[in-house]
């Protein structure tokens, strides 16, 4: 029988509102990750969000909102911070591989701890600046409030090719940033995301290298 968790209902209701359904094992892992985020945030300052309920909405549900757009087997989360969305995606998609990159040592130590405690064999944590990361061409590269679209695509161009999808999670629609995209990148599609409990605007932009 699942241990009672005061945040279980918020997570399951939010997932239902996103038209997502998860096994009990996935729900348990997401809640275990949330508990680690709450615990470590007190000492490591992983996120400015302090309220555990707000973390469910602004971090877990926000990360879950991009699930339908994750295709292919090999992904990187750039500037992963406390693991949003990389850890959340890795929990839901154990058959896919996720490389989590961050230049902050405290944050990568936390990510290593999460990987170990949750047994996430599909996660690789890299303490590095993204420009120095060397990987074979990825299927997808995601970032959440990491940098401008120009910097995101410019700093990661060596990690992908014209088949790779770059997913940029943003708040307001970044019209000015789109105008400054590198010449060899284009906007493939954009999606307005409705995240339960989040009042601000959320947008997902999917970018691609031109042929």
N, C-alpha and C positions, 0 to 999 in steps of 0.2 A: 504494500500500500504506500502511495506517495506521501512523503512528509508534507505536512501543511506548510504553505509558504504564503505570507500575506500579499505577495506580489503576483502569485499565480493567476488570479482572476484578471488582473490588469493585462498581463501578457497574453492570456488566451483570448480575452475579449478583443484586444487590439489586433491579434493575428486574424481573428474571424472578420473584423472590420476590413482587413486587407485581403480578404478572401483566401487566406492561407490556413492550412490544417497540418498539424504536426503530431507525430507519435508522442507518447508519454515520455519516452527516453529523450527525445529532442527537447521537450519542454523542461525536463529535469536539468539537462545540460545548460540550457539558456539561463535558467534560474541560478545554477551553480556559478556560471560566469558572472551574472549580475551580482551575486553575493561577494565574489572576489573583487569585482570592480568597486563595490561599496567599501569593502574592508581596506584595500590597498590605496584607495583614493585619499584616505585620511592622512597618509604619510607621504604618498608619492605625487599628489596633485595631478592625477591623470586627466581630470576633467574639471571644468569650472562648475559643473552641475553637482550639487551636494545632496540634494534630496533623492532618496532611493526610488521613490515613485516616479519622479521626473526622469530619472535615468532609464526606467523602463520605456517611457514614451519617447524621449529625445535621443536615446542611444540605441536601444534594442529594436524598437518598432521602426525607427527611422532606417536602421540598417536592413531590417526585414523588407522594407518597402521596395528595395531594388532586386529582390530575389528573382522575379520573372525575367530579368534582363541578363542573368548570368548564364552564359552559354560557353561550351568548350570545357576543357579539363584543367588548364593551367592558368592561374590568376596571380596577380600581385596587388596588394593593398599598400599604397604609397603614403607615407606619413600616417601610419596606422594608429599611432598614439596608444590609446587604451584598448585597441582592437576593434574599432568601429570603422568599416563594417567587416573587416577580415575574419575576426574570431566568430562572429555571428554567422557569416556565410559558411565557414568551415564546419561549424556544428551542424548546420542544416544539410550541407552537401559533403558528406564524408568521402564520397567517391572522387571528389575533385581536389586538386592540390592548390594550396594558397601560401604564397610567400609574403610575409608581413615585414615591411621595411620602415625603420624609423631611426633618426640620428640621435635620439635622446636615450641615453643608457638606462635611466630609471624606467622608462616606458618599455624598452625591450626586455628588461629583467622581469617586469610584470608579465609581458606576453609569454616569456619562457615559462613562468610559473603557471600561467593559465594552461599552456600546452601540456605541461607535465601533469597537473592536477586533473585535467579533464581527459587526458589520454588522446590528444588530438594528433594522431600520427600523420595527418595530411597537412600539417602546418610547419612551415620553416620560418624562423625569426631571424632577421638580419639587422644588426646594429650598424648602420652605414648611411652615408649620404646616398641618395638614389643615383646620382651621377656616377658613383663608383661601383654600383651593383652590376654584375655580369651574369646574365641568364640567357638561355636560348629564347627565341621569340615566343612571347606569351599569347594565349588566346584572348586574354583580357587584362586590363589594368584599371583599377578603381581608386578614386581618392574622394575623401569627404572633408571639405573645408581645408584642403591642404595648401593650395596656392592659387594664383590666377591660372586661367586656362592656358595662357601662353607658357608660363613656367612649367606647369604640369606636363604638357605635351613635349616641350623642348627638353626638359630634364629626363624624360622617360623614352624618348624616341628610339634609343638604342635597344630597348627591351621588346620592341614590337616590329611588325611589318604591315603591309597593306591588308592583311587579314585580321589583324588585332583590333579589338574594340577598346577604346578609352572611355570609361564611365566617370563623369565628374558629377558628384553630388553637391548641389548648390542650394542656397536659400532663394533670394530674389533671382529672377532671370537675368543672367549676366550679359546683357547686350553689348556693353562696352568691351568686355573681355573677349567676346566672340569676334569683334572687329579687329582684335590684335592677335588672333590665332596665327601661328607660323604658316607660311604660304603653302606648305605641303600637307596641311591638315584641313579637314572639312567637318562641318556638323552633319552627322548622319540623321539623327532624330533627336527630339527633345520631348520630355514627358513631365507633366505637372503631377506631383505626388501628393496624395492626401494621407497624412500620417496621423493616426488617432492620438489625441492629446497634445498635438503640436499646432499652435495657433498661427505661426509664421508660415510664409510660403516655402515650398520645397520643390525643387526642380532637379531632374536628372537629364544631363546632356550626354549623348553618345557620339563620340568623335571617331574619325577614321583617317588613316593616311591616304592620300590620293595615289592612284596608280602611277 
